[in-house]
Amino acid sequence: MNWIVAFVLGIINAMLINNVTLSRFYGICPFLGVSKKTSSALGMGLAVTFVIVLASAICWPIYQLLKVAGIPFMDTITYILVIASLVQLIEMIIKKYSPSLYKALGVYLPLITTNCAVLGVAQGNTDQALSFGDSMANAIGTGVGFAVVIFLFSAIRYRLDAANTPKAFKGIPIALITAALMAMAFLGFSGMIK
């Protein structure tokens, strides 16, 4: 029963307390680029979550094999190959089953390959020597946290587009201010650690 509690707490930690998008600004390119519509933001959040979880599940045992083989320095290039393959798979699936989402995500879908959140989680799991269970909790929490944050941000941006914002702040400036305010709000969850 203790491992279930630890697993759930690991997910909550990665999702709210140490949200990589708001604390380390990982994945900021799709965060700003795809967050104009809630539907495309949700689609991107789900796709990134899927890739992060699957990449972490595949990369953890690969790293263990690289350590046994005496070549752990090959981890980053291996992770990039795994992530690129997964993104290609996601792209083909979305293109076949949801052409409208595929069109809405546009260039940002292949950019999941270079999304530093995906690589950062896989690399961070092995750098911190997390167990497989802890790695999966971190991956699930990070993916869900990214999806929640990008969805909330898209809902706020939708309201901001309709608001009477001064001309100098329209577009990206007000989006960055909003992201900073969200980061400060999520910082309040760090009090949950104690």
C-alpha positions as CSV (number, residue, x, y, z in Angstrom):
1,M,0.0,0.0,0.0
2,N,2.9,2.4,0.7
3,W,4.1,2.2,-2.9
4,I,0.7,3.3,-4.2
5,V,0.8,6.3,-1.9
6,A,4.4,7.1,-3.1
7,F,3.3,6.6,-6.7
8,V,0.3,9.0,-6.4
9,L,2.4,11.6,-4.5
10,G,5.1,11.4,-7.2
11,I,2.4,12.1,-9.8
12,I,1.1,15.1,-7.8
13,N,4.6,16.4,-7.2
14,A,5.5,16.4,-10.9
15,M,2.0,17.7,-12.0
16,L,1.5,20.6,-9.6
17,I,4.5,21.2,-7.3
18,N,7.3,20.9,-9.8
19,N,5.5,21.5,-13.1
20,V,8.3,21.6,-15.7
21,T,6.4,24.0,-17.9
22,L,6.0,26.7,-15.3
23,S,9.1,26.1,-13.1
24,R,11.7,25.2,-15.7
25,F,10.0,26.5,-18.9
26,Y,10.3,23.1,-20.6
27,G,8.0,22.9,-23.6
28,I,7.4,26.6,-23.8
29,C,7.3,26.6,-27.7
30,P,4.1,24.5,-27.9
31,F,2.8,26.1,-24.7
32,L,2.8,29.5,-26.4
33,G,2.2,28.3,-30.0
34,V,-0.7,25.9,-29.6
35,S,-2.6,27.5,-26.8
36,K,-4.8,29.8,-28.9
37,K,-7.6,27.2,-29.0
38,T,-8.7,24.9,-26.2
39,S,-9.3,22.0,-28.6
40,S,-5.8,22.1,-30.1
41,A,-4.2,22.7,-26.6
42,L,-6.0,19.7,-25.2
43,G,-4.9,17.6,-28.3
44,M,-1.3,18.8,-27.8
45,G,-1.4,18.1,-24.1
46,L,-2.6,14.6,-24.6
47,A,-0.1,13.9,-27.4
48,V,2.8,15.2,-25.2
49,T,1.5,13.1,-22.2
50,F,1.4,10.0,-24.4
51,V,4.9,10.6,-25.7
52,I,6.4,11.4,-22.3
53,V,5.0,8.4,-20.6
54,L,5.9,6.0,-23.4
55,A,9.4,7.5,-23.9
56,S,10.1,7.2,-20.2
57,A,8.8,3.6,-20.1
58,I,11.1,2.7,-23.0
59,C,14.2,4.8,-22.1
60,W,14.5,3.6,-18.5
61,P,15.3,-0.1,-19.4
62,I,17.4,1.1,-22.4
63,Y,19.5,3.1,-19.9
64,Q,19.9,0.1,-17.7
65,L,21.2,-1.9,-20.7
66,L,23.6,1.0,-21.6
67,K,24.9,1.0,-18.1
68,V,25.5,-2.8,-18.2
69,A,27.2,-2.4,-21.6
70,G,29.5,0.3,-20.2
71,I,28.2,3.0,-22.5
72,P,25.8,5.1,-20.4
73,F,27.1,8.2,-22.2
74,M,25.0,7.1,-25.3
75,D,21.8,7.8,-23.4
76,T,20.9,11.2,-24.9
77,I,21.2,10.1,-28.5
78,T,19.3,7.0,-27.7
79,Y,16.5,8.9,-26.1
80,I,16.3,11.3,-29.0
81,L,15.9,8.3,-31.4
82,V,13.2,6.8,-29.2
83,I,11.3,10.1,-28.9
84,A,11.5,10.8,-32.6
85,S,10.1,7.3,-33.4
86,L,7.2,7.8,-31.0
87,V,6.3,11.2,-32.4
88,Q,6.2,9.8,-35.9
89,L,3.8,7.1,-34.7
90,I,1.6,9.7,-32.9
91,E,1.7,11.9,-36.0
92,M,0.5,9.0,-38.3
93,I,-2.3,8.1,-35.8
94,I,-3.6,11.6,-35.4
95,K,-3.4,12.2,-39.2
96,K,-5.5,9.1,-39.8
97,Y,-8.1,9.4,-37.1
98,S,-8.4,13.2,-36.5
99,P,-7.4,15.2,-39.6
100,S,-8.8,18.4,-38.1
101,L,-6.6,18.0,-34.9
102,Y,-3.7,17.2,-37.2
103,K,-4.2,20.4,-39.1
104,A,-4.8,22.5,-35.9
105,L,-1.5,21.2,-34.4
106,G,0.3,22.0,-37.6
107,V,4.1,22.3,-37.3
108,Y,3.9,21.9,-33.5
109,L,3.2,18.2,-33.7
110,P,6.5,17.2,-35.2
111,L,8.1,19.7,-32.8
112,I,7.2,17.3,-30.0
113,T,10.4,15.5,-31.0
114,T,12.4,18.6,-30.0
115,N,10.2,19.5,-27.0
116,C,12.6,19.7,-24.2
117,A,10.0,18.5,-21.7
118,V,10.0,15.1,-23.3
119,L,13.7,14.7,-23.4
120,G,14.1,16.5,-20.0
121,V,11.9,14.0,-18.2
122,A,13.6,10.9,-19.7
123,Q,17.1,12.4,-19.0
124,G,16.1,13.6,-15.5
125,N,14.7,10.2,-14.6
126,T,18.1,8.6,-15.3
127,D,20.2,11.4,-14.0
128,Q,18.4,11.3,-10.6
129,A,18.7,7.4,-10.6
130,L,14.9,7.0,-10.1
131,S,13.5,3.5,-10.0
132,F,11.1,2.4,-12.8
133,G,8.1,3.2,-10.7
134,D,9.3,6.6,-9.7
135,S,10.2,7.3,-13.3
136,M,6.7,6.4,-14.5
137,A,5.1,8.5,-11.7
138,N,7.3,11.5,-12.8
139,A,6.4,10.9,-16.5
140,I,2.7,10.7,-15.8
141,G,2.7,13.7,-13.5
142,T,4.8,15.8,-16.0
143,G,2.6,14.8,-18.9
144,V,-0.7,15.5,-17.1
145,G,0.7,18.7,-15.7
146,F,1.7,19.9,-19.1
147,A,-1.8,19.0,-20.4
148,V,-3.5,20.8,-17.5
149,V,-1.3,23.9,-17.8
150,I,-1.6,24.3,-21.6
151,F,-5.4,23.8,-21.4
152,L,-5.8,26.4,-18.6
153,F,-3.5,28.8,-20.5
154,S,-5.6,28.4,-23.7
155,A,-8.8,29.1,-21.8
156,I,-7.2,32.2,-20.3
157,R,-5.8,33.3,-23.7
158,Y,-9.3,32.9,-25.2
159,R,-10.7,35.3,-22.7
160,L,-7.7,37.7,-23.1
161,D,-8.3,37.9,-26.9
162,A,-11.9,39.2,-26.2
163,A,-10.7,41.6,-23.5
164,N,-9.9,45.2,-24.0
165,T,-6.1,44.8,-23.7
166,P,-3.9,47.8,-24.4
167,K,-2.4,47.6,-27.9
168,A,1.2,47.3,-26.6
169,F,0.2,44.2,-24.6
170,K,-1.8,42.3,-27.2
171,G,-0.6,38.9,-28.3
172,I,2.6,37.4,-26.9
173,P,3.3,40.1,-24.3
174,I,0.1,39.5,-22.4
175,A,0.5,35.8,-22.9
176,L,4.0,35.9,-21.3
177,I,2.6,38.0,-18.4
178,T,-0.2,35.5,-18.0
179,A,2.3,32.6,-18.0
180,A,4.4,34.4,-15.3
181,L,1.3,34.8,-13.2
182,M,0.4,31.1,-13.6
183,A,3.9,30.2,-12.6
184,M,3.6,32.2,-9.4
185,A,0.2,30.6,-8.7
186,F,1.6,27.1,-9.2
187,L,4.5,28.1,-6.9
188,G,1.9,28.2,-4.1
189,F,1.6,24.4,-4.4
190,S,5.2,24.1,-3.2
191,G,3.8,24.5,0.3
192,M,2.2,21.1,0.0
193,I,5.7,19.5,0.3
194,K,5.9,20.2,4.1
